[in-house]
Amino acid sequence: MYGSRTAGVQTERAMAKIAMKFGGTSVGDLDRIRHVAGLVAKEVSRGHQVAVVVSAMAGETNKLVGWTREISPLHDAREYDVVVAAGEQITAGLLAVALGAIGVSARSWLGWQIPIRTSAMHGSARIEGIDAALLNERLGQGQVAVIAGFQGIAPDHRISTLGRGGSDTSAVAVAAAIEADRCDIYTDVDGVYTTDPRIVPKARRLEKVAFEEMLEMASLGAKVLQTRSVEIAMLYRVPVRVLSTFDPDAGGTLLCDEEDIVEKKPVTGIAYSRDEAKISLMKIPDRPGIAAAIFGPLADAGVNVDMIVQNVSEDGRRTDLTFTCTRSELARALDALEKAGPAIGYREITSDANVAKVSIIGIGMRAHPGVAQTMFRTLSEKGINIKVISTSEIKVSVLISEEYVELAVRALHSAYELDAA
């Protein structure tokens, strides 16, 4: 099962237990795998016990997914998992070989060998527990464990996969299970930035990010870490560092508790997502149970609903309801709503896939009034119309026309004084 720990940033022991994770670009070819072996060897030479989690080589998972869909668009999800899990298996084996070639004792592990037990949802399973006894025994003997990320074993004793980006989740879950002192996520960027540097060249790398902030960033479009991995890190208080494989001494970003961040600015970062679609149901009867009549069929169809806004008519008898989902789920959502049309009783349904979500995130919002007003004023000054608004304690998200995404991100980044000097 997962391990437990106290909150707060821990000081690394002279001989620590470390989990290292390397993404697809980090292991993209044999030279890069050799480079990764060198980084692992450095940690071993410092006396640390090391578990390494690897992704498939860059592009391999897409290739395997494409082959599966080409053979049969309506394939068995269990066989899909068998195919797409192969990419991580190859990388794990190659890295173990590369470590052996430079004199480091290593063994590759597949998800079922540890075992990493998951739910039965093939293609998007969730980790339910990890038996780390044998893993810890081998680590104690000085052997590096090279673990295939993204995969586990389902209750039906078949290979399961965790969904795209699942190797991040594997790494943090393994770190929690072995009670690692830290989990280092190596990728092609040198940390978490205030926003996408491709849009805002003056974006700054953050030295520390609170777990809650990173969870919001990941769920709202930031691509650095997978959402579930941040959830596990926050739940089990696993200190996580995001580092560059190609410049590991650049500093990186530490994910930690809110209490470990001294300066809490109102806004820490700006996130955005273009993968959005808006659906509006017009003139719905305003009666008890109507929300269940709408969102029940959507849930049954596997549609994840995000932002929701409702407007009741003056007479209180009819209401308009708007919500968002991902673009990939738009067709499924519309189909489910059309089939449920008689039960819902709407007069008209409209959709728009040319929208995007822009969000401001920061734990400092709790203590700083007027943060949302600054966002709305800034967008207004740029002539950007807001279609939908949703909020939480540490974030405000707005839905806007996709054509204004970059303008909105740049304007908000400046408005909240996030630009690098």
Secondary structure as UniProt FT lines:
FT   STRAND          17..22
FT   TURN            24..27
FT   HELIX           30..45
FT   TURN            46..47
FT   STRAND          49..54
FT   TURN            58..59
FT   HELIX           60..71
FT   TURN            73..74
FT   HELIX           77..84
FT   HELIX           86..101
FT   TURN            102..103
FT   STRAND          106..109
FT   HELIX           111..113
FT   TURN            114..115
FT   STRAND          116..118
FT   TURN            122..123
FT   STRAND          127..130
FT   HELIX           133..140
FT   TURN            141..142
FT   STRAND          144..148
FT   TURN            149..150
FT   STRAND          151..153
FT   TURN            155..156
FT   STRAND          159..161
FT   TURN            164..165
FT   HELIX           166..177
FT   TURN            178..179
FT   STRAND          182..187
FT   TURN            197..199
FT   TURN            201..202
FT   STRAND          208..210
FT   HELIX           211..219
FT   TURN            220..221
FT   HELIX           227..236
FT   STRAND          240..244
FT   HELIX           248..250
FT   STRAND          253..256
FT   HELIX           258..260
FT   STRAND          269..285
FT   TURN            288..289
FT   HELIX           290..300
FT   TURN            301..302
FT   STRAND          308..312
FT   TURN            314..315
FT   STRAND          318..325
FT   HELIX           327..329
FT   HELIX           330..339
FT   HELIX           341..344
FT   STRAND          348..361
FT   HELIX           363..367
FT   TURN            369..370
FT   HELIX           371..381
FT   TURN            382..383
FT   STRAND          388..392
FT   TURN            393..394
FT   STRAND          395..401
FT   HELIX           402..404
FT   HELIX           405..415
FT   TURN            416..417
//
